Amino acid sequence: MSVPVFRRPRCDRCNLSQHLCLCAQIPRVETRTRIVLLQHVVETWKKSNTGRVAALALSNAKLLTYGAQDESFDTSVLSEPGTWMLFPDGPPAPPDAPAPRQLVVLDGSWSQARRMSQRIPELRMLPRLVLPAPESGMLMLREPTHPSGMSTLDAIARAVAMLEGPEAAAELERLAALRVQRIAECGTLN
Protein backbone atom coordinates (compact mmCIF):
# COMPACT_ATOMS: atom_id res chain seq x y z
CA MET A 1 0.00 0.00 0.00
CA SER A 2 1.45 3.34 -1.00
CA VAL A 3 1.35 6.39 1.22
CA PRO A 4 -0.17 9.49 -0.41
CA VAL A 5 2.29 12.34 -0.80
CA PHE A 6 1.07 15.77 0.29
CA ARG A 7 1.92 18.33 -2.37
CA ARG A 8 1.79 21.97 -1.43
CA PRO A 9 0.20 24.40 -3.87
CA ARG A 10 2.67 26.25 -6.07
CA CYS A 11 2.85 29.89 -6.99
CA ASP A 12 1.75 30.33 -10.62
CA ARG A 13 4.42 32.98 -11.21
CA CYS A 14 7.69 31.79 -9.60
CA ASN A 15 6.67 28.09 -9.49
CA LEU A 16 7.90 27.56 -5.92
CA SER A 17 5.63 26.17 -3.24
CA GLN A 18 3.42 29.00 -2.01
CA HIS A 19 5.06 29.05 1.42
CA LEU A 20 8.43 29.64 -0.30
CA CYS A 21 7.11 32.13 -2.91
CA LEU A 22 9.64 34.82 -3.80
CA CYS A 23 7.38 37.03 -5.91
CA ALA A 24 7.18 39.87 -3.37
CA GLN A 25 11.00 39.98 -3.23
CA ILE A 26 11.75 39.73 -6.96
CA PRO A 27 13.39 43.01 -7.96
CA ARG A 28 13.17 44.68 -11.35
CA VAL A 29 16.74 44.65 -12.68
CA GLU A 30 17.67 46.85 -15.63
CA THR A 31 20.59 45.75 -17.82
CA ARG A 32 22.08 47.04 -21.05
CA THR A 33 22.73 43.46 -22.12
CA ARG A 34 19.67 41.54 -23.24
CA ILE A 35 19.52 38.11 -21.61
CA VAL A 36 17.98 35.33 -23.72
CA LEU A 37 17.20 32.33 -21.55
CA LEU A 38 17.03 29.19 -23.65
CA GLN A 39 15.26 26.80 -21.31
CA HIS A 40 15.17 23.06 -21.87
CA VAL A 41 11.55 21.89 -21.93
CA VAL A 42 12.18 19.47 -19.03
CA GLU A 43 13.08 22.45 -16.79
CA THR A 44 9.90 24.39 -17.50
CA TRP A 45 7.87 23.36 -14.45
CA LYS A 46 10.60 22.19 -12.10
CA LYS A 47 10.44 23.82 -8.68
CA SER A 48 14.23 24.18 -8.77
CA ASN A 49 14.05 26.27 -11.96
CA THR A 50 15.99 29.49 -11.30
CA GLY A 51 15.89 30.52 -14.97
CA ARG A 52 12.21 31.38 -14.56
CA VAL A 53 12.98 33.53 -11.51
CA ALA A 54 15.79 35.30 -13.40
CA ALA A 55 13.45 36.05 -16.31
CA LEU A 56 10.94 37.58 -13.88
CA ALA A 57 13.63 39.84 -12.39
CA LEU A 58 15.29 41.02 -15.61
CA SER A 59 13.47 43.73 -17.55
CA ASN A 60 15.61 43.07 -20.63
CA ALA A 61 15.13 39.30 -20.85
CA LYS A 62 13.45 36.84 -23.15
CA LEU A 63 12.57 33.29 -22.10
CA LEU A 64 12.44 30.67 -24.88
CA THR A 65 11.69 26.97 -24.54
CA TYR A 66 13.70 24.37 -26.43
CA GLY A 67 12.68 20.77 -27.01
CA ALA A 68 8.89 20.90 -27.09
CA GLN A 69 7.76 18.52 -29.83
CA ASP A 70 4.58 20.42 -30.65
CA GLU A 71 6.26 23.73 -31.47
CA SER A 72 9.00 24.82 -33.81
CA PHE A 73 11.93 26.64 -32.31
CA ASP A 74 12.77 29.98 -33.97
CA THR A 75 16.55 30.35 -33.90
CA SER A 76 16.62 33.83 -35.51
CA VAL A 77 17.07 35.54 -32.13
CA LEU A 78 20.32 33.57 -31.69
CA SER A 79 21.77 35.05 -34.90
CA GLU A 80 21.37 38.72 -33.97
CA PRO A 81 24.60 40.75 -34.17
CA GLY A 82 26.44 41.08 -30.86
CA THR A 83 25.13 37.78 -29.48
CA TRP A 84 27.34 35.71 -27.17
CA MET A 85 26.64 32.55 -25.19
CA LEU A 86 27.31 32.03 -21.49
CA PHE A 87 28.94 28.62 -21.34
CA PRO A 88 31.75 27.14 -19.22
CA ASP A 89 33.38 25.07 -21.95
CA GLY A 90 34.89 26.09 -25.22
CA PRO A 91 37.07 28.94 -26.33
CA PRO A 92 36.26 32.28 -24.68
CA ALA A 93 35.68 35.32 -26.85
CA PRO A 94 38.85 37.25 -27.75
CA PRO A 95 39.80 39.80 -25.07
CA ASP A 96 39.50 42.67 -27.56
CA ALA A 97 35.98 41.68 -28.69
CA PRO A 98 33.28 44.30 -28.07
CA ALA A 99 30.97 43.48 -25.15
CA PRO A 100 27.90 41.45 -26.08
CA ARG A 101 24.61 43.22 -26.73
CA GLN A 102 22.78 39.95 -26.11
CA LEU A 103 23.77 36.97 -23.98
CA VAL A 104 22.25 33.51 -24.49
CA VAL A 105 22.00 31.52 -21.27
CA LEU A 106 21.20 27.80 -21.47
CA ASP A 107 18.82 26.83 -18.67
CA GLY A 108 18.91 23.15 -17.83
CA SER A 109 21.04 20.49 -16.25
CA TRP A 110 24.65 20.32 -17.35
CA SER A 111 23.92 17.45 -19.77
CA GLN A 112 20.86 19.24 -21.21
CA ALA A 113 22.85 22.45 -21.71
CA ARG A 114 25.73 20.59 -23.33
CA ARG A 115 23.35 18.82 -25.74
CA MET A 116 21.62 22.09 -26.64
CA SER A 117 25.01 23.71 -27.35
CA GLN A 118 25.86 20.81 -29.68
CA ARG A 119 22.48 20.39 -31.41
CA ILE A 120 21.64 24.01 -32.22
CA PRO A 121 24.03 25.10 -34.99
CA GLU A 122 23.59 28.83 -34.23
CA LEU A 123 24.96 28.28 -30.71
CA ARG A 124 28.13 26.57 -31.91
CA MET A 125 29.17 29.73 -33.75
CA LEU A 126 28.67 32.19 -30.88
CA PRO A 127 31.55 33.72 -28.90
CA ARG A 128 31.58 32.39 -25.32
CA LEU A 129 31.47 34.27 -22.08
CA VAL A 130 33.25 31.95 -19.66
CA LEU A 131 32.84 32.58 -15.94
CA PRO A 132 35.45 31.56 -13.40
CA ALA A 133 34.50 28.54 -11.30
CA PRO A 134 32.39 29.42 -8.25
CA GLU A 135 34.23 30.23 -5.06
CA SER A 136 34.13 27.70 -2.27
CA GLY A 137 31.47 28.67 0.23
CA MET A 138 29.06 29.95 -2.43
CA LEU A 139 25.49 29.23 -1.26
CA MET A 140 24.10 26.35 -3.32
CA LEU A 141 21.26 23.90 -2.87
CA ARG A 142 23.16 20.97 -4.30
CA GLU A 143 26.64 19.93 -5.33
CA PRO A 144 27.16 20.80 -9.01
CA THR A 145 27.97 18.00 -11.46
CA HIS A 146 30.41 20.23 -13.36
CA PRO A 147 33.32 22.17 -11.80
CA SER A 148 31.88 25.44 -13.14
CA GLY A 149 28.31 24.45 -12.31
CA MET A 150 25.90 26.79 -10.53
CA SER A 151 22.25 27.71 -10.77
CA THR A 152 21.08 29.69 -13.78
CA LEU A 153 20.23 32.65 -11.53
CA ASP A 154 23.73 32.60 -9.98
CA ALA A 155 25.36 32.37 -13.42
CA ILE A 156 23.34 35.30 -14.76
CA ALA A 157 24.18 37.40 -11.70
CA ARG A 158 27.89 36.67 -12.17
CA ALA A 159 27.70 37.41 -15.91
CA VAL A 160 25.91 40.72 -15.30
CA ALA A 161 28.57 41.65 -12.71
CA MET A 162 31.30 40.82 -15.22
CA LEU A 163 29.69 42.76 -18.09
CA GLU A 164 28.05 45.69 -16.30
CA GLY A 165 29.62 45.87 -12.85
CA PRO A 166 28.81 44.51 -9.40
CA GLU A 167 26.15 47.15 -8.69
CA ALA A 168 24.07 45.93 -11.64
CA ALA A 169 24.20 42.35 -10.32
CA ALA A 170 23.67 43.04 -6.60
CA GLU A 171 19.89 42.53 -6.63
CA LEU A 172 20.19 39.27 -8.59
CA GLU A 173 22.79 38.00 -6.13
CA ARG A 174 20.54 38.95 -3.20
CA LEU A 175 17.60 37.14 -4.82
CA ALA A 176 19.69 33.98 -5.41
CA ALA A 177 20.88 33.96 -1.78
CA LEU A 178 17.34 34.53 -0.48
CA ARG A 179 16.04 31.62 -2.56
CA VAL A 180 18.70 29.25 -1.22
CA GLN A 181 18.13 30.48 2.35
CA ARG A 182 14.36 29.96 2.22
CA ILE A 183 14.60 26.50 0.74
CA ALA A 184 17.37 25.45 3.13
CA GLU A 185 15.34 26.62 6.13
CA CYS A 186 12.44 24.43 5.05
CA GLY A 187 14.70 21.56 4.01
CA THR A 188 12.80 20.95 0.76
CA LEU A 189 11.51 22.52 -2.45
CA ASN A 190 7.99 21.17 -1.71
N, C-alpha and C positions, 0 to 999 in steps of 0.2 A: 504494500500500500504506500503510495507516495504522499508526501506531506505538501500541502499547497504552499506556494511561496507568495508572501505578501509583497506586492509591488506598489511603491508609492507613486502618486500621480506626478507627472513631469510638467515642467514649465514648457509651454508651446514655443517660447522664443529662444531661450538658452539651452533647452533640452535637458537640464539637470533636474533631479528630483526637486519638487517645489520647496522642500525645507532647506535645500542648498542653493536655490535660485540666486543668480548674480545680477539679474536685470537692473535692479535699483543702483548697483555699483558700477555698471558698465559705462565708462566715460565715452565721450565723443572725441576721438583723436584725429587731428588734421595732419596730413602728410603731403609733401610735394610728390613723393613717389606713389604711383598707383600700385596697390597690391592686388594681384589676381590670385585668388586661392583656387587651385585645381584640386577638388576634393574627390577622392575615390568613393564610388557609390556605396561601398560597404561601411564607410565612416559616417554617412549621412545622419543616421539616427542613433549613433553610439552616444552614451552619456559622457564618455571620456573625450568627446570631440571638441578640442579647443579651437579648431579652425572656424567653427561656427561662431564662437564667442569673439574671436578676433575680427571676423567680418562685421559683427554687430558694433564693435568699438571703432572701427576705421571708417571715416567718412569717404575716403578715396579707395574703396575696395570693391572688388567684384568676386562673387562666389560662383564657381562653375562646377558641375558634377561630371565626372568621367566614369564610364563603364556601364551606364544604364542601357539595357538592350533595346528599350522602346524609344529611345531618342538618339538623334544624330548629334555628334559633338562638333561644334563649330570651332575650328582651330585658328580662325583669322585673327583673333585677339592676341594669339601667341606670336604672330608675325609682325606686330606693330614695331616701328623703329624705336630703338632705345629700350628694348625688352631684354631683361636678364632673367636667369633662374637661380633661386636660392637652393643650393644643393651641396652636400658635403664632399662628394666625390667628383673627380674630373678636374680638368685644368681651370684654374681661376682666370677671370678676365685680366687682360694686361693692366699693369699699374697705371698706365697713362690713358686708359679708356675713360671716356666721359661717364659720369654717374648715370645709372639707369633712370629712365623716366617711368618704367613699369617693371615690377618684380613679380615673377611667377613663383608661387609657393605651393609645393606639392603636399597635400594634406592626406595622410594615410600612414599606415605602418611603414617601417623601413622597406620591407619587401614590396609593398604596393607602390611606394614612391619610386623605387628602383625600376620596377616594371613599367610604370608610366613614363619614366625618363627614357626608357629604351624603346617603347612601342609608339610613342608620338614623335614622328620625325621632326616637327617644328621645335621640340624641346632639345633634341640632340644638337641643334645648331646654335643654341643660345649661349652667350657668355655666362659664366657661373660666378655667383657671389658665394664665397666659401667662408663660413664662420669658424672661428677657433673652437676647439672642443670646449664643452661647458666646464666651468671651474668645479672643483670638488666642493661639496657643501651646497650646491645649487639645489633649491627646493624642487623635488620631483615626486610624483606619485609612484613611479615604478622605475626599476633599473632599465636604462635604454639597451636595446639590442645592438646598437652601433656606437662606436666610441664618440661620435659627434651627435648622437641622438638626443633629442629633447622634444618637448611638446611643440606643436605648431605655433601656439601663442608665444611661447618663450623664444622660438626661432625668429618670429616676426619682430618681437620687441628688440632682440639683439641686432637684427638687420636694420631696423629703423634707427637704432642708436649709432650703428656704423655709418649709415648713409646720411643721416640728418642731425645727429648729435644726441647725447644722453637725455636732454630735456624733452625732446620729441618722443622718446620711448618710455619715459618715467611712468606714465599712466598705464601703459600696457604691462610693464613689469609689475606694477602694483596689483593690477588685475590678475595676473598669472599667480602671484604669491597668495593673494586672497583666495583664489580658487583652490589651490593646493591646501591651504590652511583649513578651509571649511570642510573639504572632503576628508582630510586627515583627522580632524576633530571628531567626525562622525564615523570614521573607520570604513566607509564604503561610498560608492557612487549611487547606491539605491536610495 
